[in-house]
Amino acid sequence: MAIGTLAAAVAAFGARFDGACLILALLVYVVYSNCMSMLQAWVTQGRIGVGAGLVGVHLVMLLVLATLFYRRLAVYPFWRWLR
């Protein structure tokens, strides 16, 4: 829930709020929650280990959050550095 709230805060700063930011934050939260439930079921069934279950989805969501922060706060877009 905290990641969805942070995503809404990142998207809302400096932007004209038309509801899209809140929908994006809710979508991120729903995907995160569903992934957590799926990984919990896989760990209890023995498909994956506890470490992979704990780290996997959190690492992906941290990357998504870092990307949202970067896109919102960056002065220069990332693709300009690639040239």
Chimera marker file (.cmm) of the C-alpha trace (Angstrom):
<marker_set name="trace">
<marker id="1" x="0.000" y="0.000" z="0.000" r="1" g="1" b="0" radius="0.5"/>
<marker id="2" x="2.885" y="2.350" z="0.706" r="1" g="1" b="0" radius="0.5"/>
<marker id="3" x="4.304" y="1.898" z="-2.788" r="1" g="1" b="0" radius="0.5"/>
<marker id="4" x="0.972" y="2.828" z="-4.352" r="1" g="1" b="0" radius="0.5"/>
<marker id="5" x="0.749" y="5.913" z="-2.151" r="1" g="1" b="0" radius="0.5"/>
<marker id="6" x="4.279" y="6.949" z="-3.075" r="1" g="1" b="0" radius="0.5"/>
<marker id="7" x="3.542" y="6.407" z="-6.755" r="1" g="1" b="0" radius="0.5"/>
<marker id="8" x="0.527" y="8.713" z="-6.463" r="1" g="1" b="0" radius="0.5"/>
<marker id="9" x="2.625" y="11.328" z="-4.698" r="1" g="1" b="0" radius="0.5"/>
<marker id="10" x="5.326" y="11.161" z="-7.355" r="1" g="1" b="0" radius="0.5"/>
<marker id="11" x="2.831" y="11.410" z="-10.173" r="1" g="1" b="0" radius="0.5"/>
<marker id="12" x="0.859" y="14.226" z="-8.549" r="1" g="1" b="0" radius="0.5"/>
<marker id="13" x="3.680" y="16.699" z="-7.909" r="1" g="1" b="0" radius="0.5"/>
<marker id="14" x="3.719" y="19.393" z="-10.517" r="1" g="1" b="0" radius="0.5"/>
<marker id="15" x="1.105" y="17.726" z="-12.677" r="1" g="1" b="0" radius="0.5"/>
<marker id="16" x="-2.425" y="18.696" z="-13.486" r="1" g="1" b="0" radius="0.5"/>
<marker id="17" x="-4.499" y="16.206" z="-11.521" r="1" g="1" b="0" radius="0.5"/>
<marker id="18" x="-7.239" y="14.639" z="-13.590" r="1" g="1" b="0" radius="0.5"/>
<marker id="19" x="-7.595" y="11.313" z="-11.807" r="1" g="1" b="0" radius="0.5"/>
<marker id="20" x="-5.023" y="9.483" z="-13.912" r="1" g="1" b="0" radius="0.5"/>
<marker id="21" x="-2.424" y="9.655" z="-11.149" r="1" g="1" b="0" radius="0.5"/>
<marker id="22" x="-4.722" y="8.015" z="-8.661" r="1" g="1" b="0" radius="0.5"/>
<marker id="23" x="-5.721" y="5.314" z="-11.138" r="1" g="1" b="0" radius="0.5"/>
<marker id="24" x="-2.042" y="4.604" z="-11.850" r="1" g="1" b="0" radius="0.5"/>
<marker id="25" x="-1.307" y="4.322" z="-8.132" r="1" g="1" b="0" radius="0.5"/>
<marker id="26" x="-4.238" y="1.964" z="-7.595" r="1" g="1" b="0" radius="0.5"/>
<marker id="27" x="-3.167" y="-0.160" z="-10.554" r="1" g="1" b="0" radius="0.5"/>
<marker id="28" x="0.372" y="-0.415" z="-9.187" r="1" g="1" b="0" radius="0.5"/>
<marker id="29" x="-0.980" y="-1.452" z="-5.796" r="1" g="1" b="0" radius="0.5"/>
<marker id="30" x="-3.328" y="-4.084" z="-7.247" r="1" g="1" b="0" radius="0.5"/>
<marker id="31" x="-0.545" y="-5.623" z="-9.336" r="1" g="1" b="0" radius="0.5"/>
<marker id="32" x="1.806" y="-5.604" z="-6.325" r="1" g="1" b="0" radius="0.5"/>
<marker id="33" x="-0.797" y="-7.181" z="-4.045" r="1" g="1" b="0" radius="0.5"/>
<marker id="34" x="-1.659" y="-9.882" z="-6.568" r="1" g="1" b="0" radius="0.5"/>
<marker id="35" x="2.002" y="-10.710" z="-7.098" r="1" g="1" b="0" radius="0.5"/>
<marker id="36" x="2.510" y="-10.987" z="-3.346" r="1" g="1" b="0" radius="0.5"/>
<marker id="37" x="-0.448" y="-13.374" z="-3.034" r="1" g="1" b="0" radius="0.5"/>
<marker id="38" x="0.784" y="-15.460" z="-5.947" r="1" g="1" b="0" radius="0.5"/>
<marker id="39" x="4.290" y="-15.717" z="-4.528" r="1" g="1" b="0" radius="0.5"/>
<marker id="40" x="2.934" y="-16.595" z="-1.090" r="1" g="1" b="0" radius="0.5"/>
<marker id="41" x="0.995" y="-19.479" z="-2.636" r="1" g="1" b="0" radius="0.5"/>
<marker id="42" x="4.072" y="-20.632" z="-4.564" r="1" g="1" b="0" radius="0.5"/>
<marker id="43" x="6.197" y="-20.616" z="-1.414" r="1" g="1" b="0" radius="0.5"/>
<marker id="44" x="3.634" y="-22.661" z="0.522" r="1" g="1" b="0" radius="0.5"/>
<marker id="45" x="3.406" y="-25.144" z="-2.365" r="1" g="1" b="0" radius="0.5"/>
<marker id="46" x="7.176" y="-25.428" z="-2.501" r="1" g="1" b="0" radius="0.5"/>
<marker id="47" x="7.551" y="-24.177" z="-6.070" r="1" g="1" b="0" radius="0.5"/>
<marker id="48" x="10.050" y="-21.473" z="-5.082" r="1" g="1" b="0" radius="0.5"/>
<marker id="49" x="12.175" y="-20.788" z="-2.048" r="1" g="1" b="0" radius="0.5"/>
<marker id="50" x="11.401" y="-18.322" z="0.704" r="1" g="1" b="0" radius="0.5"/>
<marker id="51" x="14.249" y="-16.016" z="-0.309" r="1" g="1" b="0" radius="0.5"/>
<marker id="52" x="13.082" y="-15.775" z="-3.910" r="1" g="1" b="0" radius="0.5"/>
<marker id="53" x="9.536" y="-15.166" z="-2.705" r="1" g="1" b="0" radius="0.5"/>
<marker id="54" x="10.609" y="-12.350" z="-0.407" r="1" g="1" b="0" radius="0.5"/>
<marker id="55" x="13.049" y="-10.628" z="-2.712" r="1" g="1" b="0" radius="0.5"/>
<marker id="56" x="11.492" y="-11.120" z="-6.154" r="1" g="1" b="0" radius="0.5"/>
<marker id="57" x="8.403" y="-8.966" z="-6.133" r="1" g="1" b="0" radius="0.5"/>
<marker id="58" x="9.895" y="-6.335" z="-3.813" r="1" g="1" b="0" radius="0.5"/>
<marker id="59" x="12.886" y="-5.867" z="-6.101" r="1" g="1" b="0" radius="0.5"/>
<marker id="60" x="10.648" y="-5.444" z="-9.145" r="1" g="1" b="0" radius="0.5"/>
<marker id="61" x="8.441" y="-2.943" z="-7.342" r="1" g="1" b="0" radius="0.5"/>
<marker id="62" x="11.466" y="-0.970" z="-6.143" r="1" g="1" b="0" radius="0.5"/>
<marker id="63" x="12.615" y="-0.728" z="-9.752" r="1" g="1" b="0" radius="0.5"/>
<marker id="64" x="9.155" y="0.468" z="-10.811" r="1" g="1" b="0" radius="0.5"/>
<marker id="65" x="9.125" y="3.034" z="-8.009" r="1" g="1" b="0" radius="0.5"/>
<marker id="66" x="12.639" y="4.241" z="-8.864" r="1" g="1" b="0" radius="0.5"/>
<marker id="67" x="11.591" y="4.611" z="-12.497" r="1" g="1" b="0" radius="0.5"/>
<marker id="68" x="8.532" y="6.635" z="-11.512" r="1" g="1" b="0" radius="0.5"/>
<marker id="69" x="10.639" y="8.889" z="-9.270" r="1" g="1" b="0" radius="0.5"/>
<marker id="70" x="13.233" y="9.325" z="-11.995" r="1" g="1" b="0" radius="0.5"/>
<marker id="71" x="10.675" y="10.143" z="-14.677" r="1" g="1" b="0" radius="0.5"/>
<marker id="72" x="9.012" y="12.708" z="-12.448" r="1" g="1" b="0" radius="0.5"/>
<marker id="73" x="12.069" y="14.388" z="-10.953" r="1" g="1" b="0" radius="0.5"/>
<marker id="74" x="14.656" y="14.163" z="-13.737" r="1" g="1" b="0" radius="0.5"/>
<marker id="75" x="15.755" y="17.319" z="-15.483" r="1" g="1" b="0" radius="0.5"/>
<marker id="76" x="17.187" y="15.464" z="-18.462" r="1" g="1" b="0" radius="0.5"/>
<marker id="77" x="15.559" y="12.324" z="-19.870" r="1" g="1" b="0" radius="0.5"/>
<marker id="78" x="17.531" y="9.109" z="-19.651" r="1" g="1" b="0" radius="0.5"/>
<marker id="79" x="17.565" y="8.518" z="-23.397" r="1" g="1" b="0" radius="0.5"/>
<marker id="80" x="19.576" y="11.729" z="-23.958" r="1" g="1" b="0" radius="0.5"/>
<marker id="81" x="22.475" y="10.158" z="-22.053" r="1" g="1" b="0" radius="0.5"/>
<marker id="82" x="22.496" y="7.175" z="-24.400" r="1" g="1" b="0" radius="0.5"/>
<marker id="83" x="23.536" y="9.265" z="-27.408" r="1" g="1" b="0" radius="0.5"/>
<link id1="1" id2="2" r="1" g="1" b="0" radius="0.2"/>
<link id1="2" id2="3" r="1" g="1" b="0" radius="0.2"/>
<link id1="3" id2="4" r="1" g="1" b="0" radius="0.2"/>
<link id1="4" id2="5" r="1" g="1" b="0" radius="0.2"/>
<link id1="5" id2="6" r="1" g="1" b="0" radius="0.2"/>
<link id1="6" id2="7" r="1" g="1" b="0" radius="0.2"/>
<link id1="7" id2="8" r="1" g="1" b="0" radius="0.2"/>
<link id1="8" id2="9" r="1" g="1" b="0" radius="0.2"/>
<link id1="9" id2="10" r="1" g="1" b="0" radius="0.2"/>
<link id1="10" id2="11" r="1" g="1" b="0" radius="0.2"/>
<link id1="11" id2="12" r="1" g="1" b="0" radius="0.2"/>
<link id1="12" id2="13" r="1" g="1" b="0" radius="0.2"/>
<link id1="13" id2="14" r="1" g="1" b="0" radius="0.2"/>
<link id1="14" id2="15" r="1" g="1" b="0" radius="0.2"/>
<link id1="15" id2="16" r="1" g="1" b="0" radius="0.2"/>
<link id1="16" id2="17" r="1" g="1" b="0" radius="0.2"/>
<link id1="17" id2="18" r="1" g="1" b="0" radius="0.2"/>
<link id1="18" id2="19" r="1" g="1" b="0" radius="0.2"/>
<link id1="19" id2="20" r="1" g="1" b="0" radius="0.2"/>
<link id1="20" id2="21" r="1" g="1" b="0" radius="0.2"/>
<link id1="21" id2="22" r="1" g="1" b="0" radius="0.2"/>
<link id1="22" id2="23" r="1" g="1" b="0" radius="0.2"/>
<link id1="23" id2="24" r="1" g="1" b="0" radius="0.2"/>
<link id1="24" id2="25" r="1" g="1" b="0" radius="0.2"/>
<link id1="25" id2="26" r="1" g="1" b="0" radius="0.2"/>
<link id1="26" id2="27" r="1" g="1" b="0" radius="0.2"/>
<link id1="27" id2="28" r="1" g="1" b="0" radius="0.2"/>
<link id1="28" id2="29" r="1" g="1" b="0" radius="0.2"/>
<link id1="29" id2="30" r="1" g="1" b="0" radius="0.2"/>
<link id1="30" id2="31" r="1" g="1" b="0" radius="0.2"/>
<link id1="31" id2="32" r="1" g="1" b="0" radius="0.2"/>
<link id1="32" id2="33" r="1" g="1" b="0" radius="0.2"/>
<link id1="33" id2="34" r="1" g="1" b="0" radius="0.2"/>
<link id1="34" id2="35" r="1" g="1" b="0" radius="0.2"/>
<link id1="35" id2="36" r="1" g="1" b="0" radius="0.2"/>
<link id1="36" id2="37" r="1" g="1" b="0" radius="0.2"/>
<link id1="37" id2="38" r="1" g="1" b="0" radius="0.2"/>
<link id1="38" id2="39" r="1" g="1" b="0" radius="0.2"/>
<link id1="39" id2="40" r="1" g="1" b="0" radius="0.2"/>
<link id1="40" id2="41" r="1" g="1" b="0" radius="0.2"/>
<link id1="41" id2="42" r="1" g="1" b="0" radius="0.2"/>
<link id1="42" id2="43" r="1" g="1" b="0" radius="0.2"/>
<link id1="43" id2="44" r="1" g="1" b="0" radius="0.2"/>
<link id1="44" id2="45" r="1" g="1" b="0" radius="0.2"/>
<link id1="45" id2="46" r="1" g="1" b="0" radius="0.2"/>
<link id1="46" id2="47" r="1" g="1" b="0" radius="0.2"/>
<link id1="47" id2="48" r="1" g="1" b="0" radius="0.2"/>
<link id1="48" id2="49" r="1" g="1" b="0" radius="0.2"/>
<link id1="49" id2="50" r="1" g="1" b="0" radius="0.2"/>
<link id1="50" id2="51" r="1" g="1" b="0" radius="0.2"/>
<link id1="51" id2="52" r="1" g="1" b="0" radius="0.2"/>
<link id1="52" id2="53" r="1" g="1" b="0" radius="0.2"/>
<link id1="53" id2="54" r="1" g="1" b="0" radius="0.2"/>
<link id1="54" id2="55" r="1" g="1" b="0" radius="0.2"/>
<link id1="55" id2="56" r="1" g="1" b="0" radius="0.2"/>
<link id1="56" id2="57" r="1" g="1" b="0" radius="0.2"/>
<link id1="57" id2="58" r="1" g="1" b="0" radius="0.2"/>
<link id1="58" id2="59" r="1" g="1" b="0" radius="0.2"/>
<link id1="59" id2="60" r="1" g="1" b="0" radius="0.2"/>
<link id1="60" id2="61" r="1" g="1" b="0" radius="0.2"/>
<link id1="61" id2="62" r="1" g="1" b="0" radius="0.2"/>
<link id1="62" id2="63" r="1" g="1" b="0" radius="0.2"/>
<link id1="63" id2="64" r="1" g="1" b="0" radius="0.2"/>
<link id1="64" id2="65" r="1" g="1" b="0" radius="0.2"/>
<link id1="65" id2="66" r="1" g="1" b="0" radius="0.2"/>
<link id1="66" id2="67" r="1" g="1" b="0" radius="0.2"/>
<link id1="67" id2="68" r="1" g="1" b="0" radius="0.2"/>
<link id1="68" id2="69" r="1" g="1" b="0" radius="0.2"/>
<link id1="69" id2="70" r="1" g="1" b="0" radius="0.2"/>
<link id1="70" id2="71" r="1" g="1" b="0" radius="0.2"/>
<link id1="71" id2="72" r="1" g="1" b="0" radius="0.2"/>
<link id1="72" id2="73" r="1" g="1" b="0" radius="0.2"/>
<link id1="73" id2="74" r="1" g="1" b="0" radius="0.2"/>
<link id1="74" id2="75" r="1" g="1" b="0" radius="0.2"/>
<link id1="75" id2="76" r="1" g="1" b="0" radius="0.2"/>
<link id1="76" id2="77" r="1" g="1" b="0" radius="0.2"/>
<link id1="77" id2="78" r="1" g="1" b="0" radius="0.2"/>
<link id1="78" id2="79" r="1" g="1" b="0" radius="0.2"/>
<link id1="79" id2="80" r="1" g="1" b="0" radius="0.2"/>
<link id1="80" id2="81" r="1" g="1" b="0" radius="0.2"/>
<link id1="81" id2="82" r="1" g="1" b="0" radius="0.2"/>
<link id1="82" id2="83" r="1" g="1" b="0" radius="0.2"/>
</marker_set>
